[in-house]
Amino acid sequence: MCKVLKRDGSIVNFDRTKIENAIRNANRDVEGSEKADEDTIKKIVDSIETESDLSVEKIQDEVEFNLMKHKKFKLAKMYITYRYKHQLERENYKTLMSKVRREAYSI
């Protein structure tokens, strides 16, 4: 089974449903032929699952590449936007937690 290096350094089993759901979430924001059908989503995830030495970032890069390879440019843009928003949320959370820790130690 394929393994994935997470951002926190832990290693977990590859979970195709996470990628499928991320693509489906981005799919909600596009219309018509720009949507990825279930067969295209399966092909994208299948191609990623065959990779070795996966990290979360590499998986996301591969999703973007494969969406564009399948000519789903608007969907790729939505996925990139989705990815960027989650990155900002992670950074904001880290900043907030850092401030909370500093405040807790200054009491």
Secondary structure, DSSP 8 states (H G I E B T S, - for coil): --EEE-TTS-EEE--HHHHHHHHHHHHTT--GGGS--HHHHHHHHHHHHT-SSEEHHHHHHHHHHHHHHTT-HHHHHHHHHHHHHHHHHHHHHHHHHHHHHHHHHH-
